[in-house]
Each structure stands twice: as C-alpha cells, then as structure tokens.
Amino acid sequence: MTEAIAHLQQADPVLGEIITRVGAYRIEFRDPSFETLVKSIVYQQLSGRVASVIFGRLVAAAGGKLTPESILKLRPVRMRGVGLSGQKTAYIRDLARQTRDQRVIFESLAALSDEQVIEQLTQVKGIGVWTVHMFLIFALRRANVLPTGDLGIRNAIRKAYGMDELPKPLEIENLAEPWRPYRTIASWYLWRSLESDANL
C-alpha cells in the first residue's frame, strides 16, 4: 500500500493533498457474496446514509441474513415497505432467482478478469456497470477500478479540481490515467474527501 500511496501522491498533486488530509487508507472490504451484491443494488443512486437505513431494514425483514431463499420468501410489497423502489425490488428478486438457479455463481467470480465479471453480472436485471464496479472494489478487492459513473466520485473531482460542472466519464478517465494501476485507491480517497465517516 505504501507503494500505491507514493505513486498517487507523485502522479497527481491534487490527489496528494487529499491523501494527506484524509490520512491512512482503511477501506472496508466485504465478502464477494450474494448479500454484498444486494447491498450494492440498494445503494444505487442514493446517499450512503439513506441507503444504509434501507439496507438495515431489508436485512431485518429477511430474518437477519440475506440469501436467495430469504429474499424470495419476502413478498414484493414487504420489500417496498422497507424503502426499496419497485425497480430495486425487481432487481434483487431477479438476482435471487439467478443465484438460486446457479446462473450466477459467486464462488467463481474471483478467478475472472474485471471485464469478465462485468460481463457476467450485468446480465442480471438491473445490475449495471456501476454496481459491478462497487462489487469489484469492495468485494473482489481489485486495485485498478475507476467508477466513472459514480456520483460521489464525480462530485469529489469537481470540488477538488475546481470544475464548474460534474465531469463526464471520459474526462474522468483522462484525468485518472496517471493513477494507474491504483485507481481504486484514488477513488476511495475521493469518496472520503466528501464523507470522512463514510463506511467505505
């Protein structure tokens, strides 16, 4: 990790200042499991705090543990009652069915490349590239993921680099080129620059 931090500080002075301000890299990893991917779906397009509340309610409604079976036992109306949209309810139930039927096998994902994981998981209804990026970062622990569609990343870059508008994905790609092969670490620092107490 020392090598990654040194590389980022040298490659980008603006990011270097963020790293100095935020401090040590303490990413919170999760298991590469069904529950973790459900969590990523819940967090789509929501602030971390709101999503955390909804996720906690979903886990409680499912009896304390999220499995394909515990999700499929819940009625959709009950899932919407914890704060999930109708769309997210459908997405989570589709993931539960595909996992139960072994069309998604979480145990095999670690052996795949980032691109292969994206290809496999985006076949599930409602799972887009953003969701898979979160899974690659926080569950599969990949070091060079750049979630260009993430609102937090876009906001952090706009603020840190003094932009008038939110940067577009291609702008972020270009800006982040010097961060390779540690774009995940850079992304974590950008998130933390906005929410110092975020559960990341």
C-alpha positions, 0 to 999 in steps of 0.5 A: 500500500505504501507503494500505491500511496507514493505513486498517487501522491507523485502522479497527481498533486491534487490527489496528494493533498487529499491523501494527506488530509484524509490520512491512512487508507482503511477501506472496508472490504466485504465478502464477494457474496450474494448479500454484498451484491444486494447491498450494492443494488440498494445503494444505487443512486442514493446517499450512503446514509439513506441507503444504509437505513434501507439496507438495515431494514431489508436485512431485518425483514429477511430474518437477519441474513440475506440469501436467495431463499430469504429474499424470495420468501419476502413478498414484493410489497414487504420489500417496498415497505422497507424503502426499496423502489419497485425497480430495486425490488425487481432487481434483487428478486431477479438476482435471487432467482439467478443465484438460486438457479446457479446462473450466477455463481459467486464462488467463481467470480474471483478467478475472472478478469474485471471485464469478465465479471462485468460481463457476467453480472450485468446480465442480471436485471438491473445490475449495471456497470456501476454496481459491478464496479462497487462489487469489484472494489469492495468485494473482489478487492481489485486495485485498478477500478475507476467508477466513472459513473459514480456520483460521489466520485464525480462530485469529489473531482469537481470540488477538488479540481475546481470544475464548474460542472460534474465531469463526464466519464471520459474526462474522468478517465483522462484525468485518472490515467496517471493513477494507474494501476491504483485507481481504486485507491484514488477513488476511495480517497475521493469518496472520503474527501466528501464523507470522512465517516463514510463506511467505505 
